[in-house]
Amino acid sequence: MLIPEPPKVTAPSPIYSDRICSAEETLGRIKPFLPRYGITRVCRLTGLDRIGVPVWSAVSPNARSIVIHHGKGITDADARVSASMEALERSIAGNPLIDAVTATRVDLQAEGFSVDSLDSLIAQGQADIGDREMTAWVRGSDVLSKSEAWVPREAVVLDRTPEAVRFWQSSDGLASGNSILEASFHGILERIERDAETLWNIAAEEQRLETCCDPFSFKDPVIDNLVGRIARAGLSVRLFDITSDIGIPCFAAFLGPVVIGRLSQPRFIDVTKGSGAHPDPLRAAIRAITEAIQSRLTYISGARDDIYPETFQRPLPREFSSYFNAHPRPMPFQKTTGSTRLGTMFDSVLDKLRNISISSVIVVPLTQPDLPFSVAKVFVPDLENPHGARRRQFGSRAISKALFSP
């Protein structure tokens, strides 16, 4: 089949962005601070692949977690900001300059404070925090109840240099933005996305395949452009609607060679995955597809320090190949007709979480208010976490789905 040349998209409409200012303005705000936080280089990776969708990299040589950070976007400015902001997030989370109080949980509760010891994030081989154990706590805001909430400082920090840590080390829920509201919004969406992924993965393979949807159903020039570029590069993409009971649109995209089904020994790196969540299904789908493209460039560049040599020799899991046998179904996606104001969307997301009885959404600011950008760590303890080296792999939502789903 002849695939038409996709239209060029030079600059996205504001409907494709959640930032309170343009990507160019955001870059201008953060650029002077990159050296302060150890970010020495920001470079364009796009040309290493034949797809041509912008992917950039930011390098922080002395980082306490990973050194190489990638970002993607519709334009180069979007991707450059995405990579730079991710590097800032991790640098700041490695040693956040936030006040801590050393006390026991019962002492804080006796003073009337709300305390969450985040037992679901305890690392493998570690014990839960005892009621009378002296612990360093930091203050956050429960944006559902609009009250203070205290969480262990060690759960906030992303520092992989110690040999042993009490809490699972993850960037899940770590987010940044031009304001604390912008950072909080993206952190909450990431938690919703990871929860949806976990619940989708628990479903039977047949149920997962039935969620495959046709990206052309969006009738959107940006998505048409992305899919066209992928096809012209000799690749195929499968998009799955993995939206959970929360009702915030969420998608997973799998990207691989058109001939993936005919490869005798496909490798793990032959297929890449991306996911995204957003109140607007269009933006959620774009995030998923562009993240799959970014992940492909991660393997092509071979530079990211949490990708090990054995990764390139791992066989592809059988179910990943099966996803490309799924038949995309036309879906009646409607472009959002609600407000695209950040504050309104933020409140709408919180309402969705209240509707399924989520008890708390805790936002811990990691930056001082005098900076022109914000970094926050978001905890939604009732939601599922991605796969990781935790003492408890699953929470009540995943266990319930596994036990009671047909």
N, C-alpha and C positions, 0 to 999 in steps of 0.2 A: 504494500500500500504506500502510495506517495504521501509523505508527510509535508504539509505546507510549511514554509519558513515562518516561525513564530514572529509576531510583531515585537518591535523593540519597545522596552519600557525604560524610559530615561529617568523618570523621577516619579515616585509613588504619590498618589493623592493622599491627603491627610486621613482618609478613611482606612489606610493601611498602617497607621502608626498610633501608638498610645502615648507617645512622649508629649510633654507639655510644650516642647519647642522642637524645632527641626533637628535632624541628625547633625547637620553642619554646626548649628548653635550648640548642641550638646557636646560635640567634639571640642569646640572652642572653650567650653566651660571646664572640661576635664583635662585637656592637653597639658596645661602648666603643672598639673599634679602628678603626672605619670612618673617623672624621675623620682619624686619624693617617695613613691610607693614601689620603687625598684623595677619599674617597667622600662626597659632599655630600647626595645625595638617593636615597631608595629609594621607588618609587611603584608603584601597582597599575595595570596596563594592561588587565586582564581585560575591563572594560566597553566597551572600544573595539571588541570583536568580539561576535558574537551566539552564539558557541559556549558561552562561560561557563566554560571551564576556566581555572584560575588561571595568570596570567602576570604577572610583576613585572619592574621595571627598576631598575637601580642606575647612578648617574651619577658619574663621576670626571673632572671637567673638565680636569685637567692630566695625564691619563694618557699614557704613552709609546707605547701601542698604540691601542686604541679607547676612546672616552669612554663609550659606552652599552653596558651589559651586561644581558642578559635571562636570566630563569630561569623555569622552569615546575615544576608539581607537582600532586599530587592535591588538596592543600589550599593555602590562602593562605600558611600558615606554610612549607610546603615550597617554594613558588615564591619567597617573599621571601628565604629562606635561600639558595636556588639562585642568585638574581641577586646577592646580596651576596657570596657566596663566589666567584663568577666574577670580580667586580670586585676582590676581594682578591687572587685568583690573578694577574691581569694586572698589578695595581699592584706586587706584590712581584716578579714576574718581570721587570718593567721595569728594576729595579735591585736585584738580590738581594744581600743583605749576607752573602756567603759568601766564605770564604778561597780564594785562588787561588795557584797556584805557576807562575812563568814558567820554562819549560824546553823542551828539545827532546823529541820523542817518544822518540828513542833513549836519551836520558839517563834518562828515567823508566823505560823498559824495562830499562835496565842495572841500575837499583836494584831490580829485581824487581817493579815495578808492572805491573798490567794496564792497557793504554791503548787506547782506541777513539777514533779521530779523526773518526768519524761522517761518512765520505765521502758517504754517501747523502743527507745533508742540506746539502751544499754548494750555495750559491745559483748561479743561472745567471750565467755570465760570470766566475765565481770559480774559482781553482785549489784543488786538494786541498792539505792541509797536508803540507809536506815533512817527511821524517824528521828533518832537522836544523834545521828552522825554529823559532825561538823563539816559543812560544805560551803563553798563559795557560790553565792547566788547573785544573779543580775536581774534587774527590773525590766519588764516589758509591759506592753499594753495588750489586754484582751479586747480586740476591736469588736467582738460580738457583744460583750457585756459592758464595754466602755469602762473598764476598771483596770487597776494594776494587776500584774501577774508576775510572779518570780519563778525563774527556771535556773537550773545549774549552769554556771559559767562554762564548765567544760563541754556542755552540749552545744554551746554557741560557737566555740572556737573550732577552726579548721586548721589543725597543725599536725602534720604527719611525721614530724621529726622525733617525737618520743617513741620509745620502744613499746610501751603499753599505755593505752588510754582507756578511760572508764566508759566513754560513749563512742558509738559508731561514728567514724569520720566521714562526713558527706557534705556536698554542696547543695543537697536537696533543700529547697526553701530559702536558699541564699540568693538575694536579688539586689539590684541597684536601680537608680533612676535619678532624674533631675530633682526629685523631691521625695520625702519619706512616703507620701501617698503612692507615687509612681512605683517605688521600690516594693512597697507592701503589696500592691496590686499584682505585680509580676511574681512575687514570692508565693502568694496564695494560689495563683493559677498554676504554678509549677507543682504545688502540693496536690491540687485537684487532678492534674495530668498524671502524676505518678500513681495516685490512687486508682484512677481509671485503667491505667496500664496493668496494674497488678490484678484487678478484678477481671479484665479481659483475658489475661493470660491463664487464669484459672478455668475459664470456660472451656468446654469441649472444642476440639479442632473444627468440627462441623459448624458449630455456632460461631466461631471466629470467622470462618470463611464466608458465612452469610452476611457479615457486616461490610464486605467489600463494596465500595461505592465508586461511581464514575466521576472523576474530578471535573469533567466537562459539564457536569450538572450545575456547577456554580455559575456558568456563563460569565466568567470573569476574565478580563484580559491578562491579568498577572498570572493566574493559575494556568490559563491556556499557554502562556509564554513558557512557564516552567515545564509543563508537560511536553511541549513541543521541543524544547531544548534537550530534554532527557531522551526523547525518541530519536532525534537526529544524531545523538551521540551513541546510538546503538544500544540503548538501555531501556528498561521498562520500570514503571512504578506502579505499585498497588497501594491504594488508599483505603483505610478501614475506619469506619465510624465506631469509636470505642467509648462513646459518651456513657457515663454511668448514671445511676439514679439521681445524682446531684442535678443533672440537667444542664450543665455547662458544656457546650460542644467540645469534643476532644477527638483527635484523629491520630492514627499511627500510619506512617508511610514506609514502605519497603522498596528499596531501589537496588536493581541488579541487572545483569546482562539479559538481553532478550532470549539468549540461548540457555539460560540457567537450568532449565529442565532437561537439557541434553548433555550437560556436563557430567562426566562419569565420577569425578571426585571434586565437587565444588568446595571451595574454601570458605571459612568463616568471613573473610574479608571481601568475598565476592558480593555479598549483600549487606547493605547498610540500612539503618533504621532511624527514623526521626519521629517525634511526636510533638503535639501542641494542643493547648487548651485556651479558649477565649470565649467570651459571651457571644461574639460574632463568629459563626461557623466558618466564614470565609477566611478570617485571620487565623483561626485554629488550623485550618488545612494548609495555609501557606507556611505556617511555622513548621508543621510536620514535614512537608516536602523539602523545604530549604534545610532543615536539620539533617535529613537523610543525605542531601548533597554535601553538607559540611562534613558529615561523618565519613563519606567516601574520600574527601580530600584529606581527612586526618590519616587514613591508611596510605594514600598516595604519597603524602609528604613524609610519612614515617617519623615525624619529629616529636610527636607528643609523648611525654615521658611516662605516661601510664599505659602505653601500648608496648607490650613486651615482644621480643623476637618470636616466641612460640605462638603468639597470636596469628602470625602470618602462615602458620602451618596447621592450624586447627581446622578440622572438617566443619562444614556448614551443617547445623542442626537440620534434620529432615523437615521439620515443620516450616522452616524458613523457605525451603524450596516449594512447599505446598502452597504457600501464600500466592505464588505467581500463577497457580492454577485456578485461583478464585475468579469468578466472573463478575466484573464490576456492574453494579446495578445503578440505573438512573435514580437519583434521589431528589426529592422536591425541596432542595435547599433554597431558603429565602434570605436575601440580604437583610441584615438587621434594620428594623424600622425604629428601634428605640434610640435613646440618647447615646451619643458617642463621647459625652463628657466623662472624664476619668472618674470624678467623684460619684457620678450617677451609676456608672458601670461597677465601681467598687461596692457601693451599697447593694446593688442588684446581686452581685456574687455572694455577699454575706447573707442576704435573704435566702438564697438557694441553699446555703449551708444550714441555716436555721431550720429550713423546711424538712430536712432529713435528720434533725435533732443532733447536729454537731454541737458539742458543748463549749468549745473554746477555739479561738484563733489568736495566737499570741505573736505579736510583732516586737522584736528586740532591735532597736536602732543601734548600729555599730559605728556610726560616724557622728561627729559633732555638728550642731546646726549651722555653724558658720561656714561650712564647706558648700560649694555650689553643686554638690551632688550628694546623694544619700545611699547608704548600704544598710540592709536590714536582713535579719534571719527570721524566718517565719516558721512557726510550729502550729500544726493542726493535729494534735495527738490522736484524734478519733479516726483520721484517714490512714489508709495503708501506705507503707513505705516501699520504695523499690528494693530489689534484691540487694542484700548486703550482709556483712559479718556481724549480725546482731544476735543477742540472746533469744529474742523472740522474732521469728521471721515474719509471722503474720499477726494481724489484729483481728478484732471481732467481725469486721465487715468481710474480710476474705474468708474467714472460717465459716461464717454464716452462708456465704455464697457457695462454698465448696460442699457444705452439708445439705443445703436445701434447694440448690438449683437442679433442674431436670437434667 
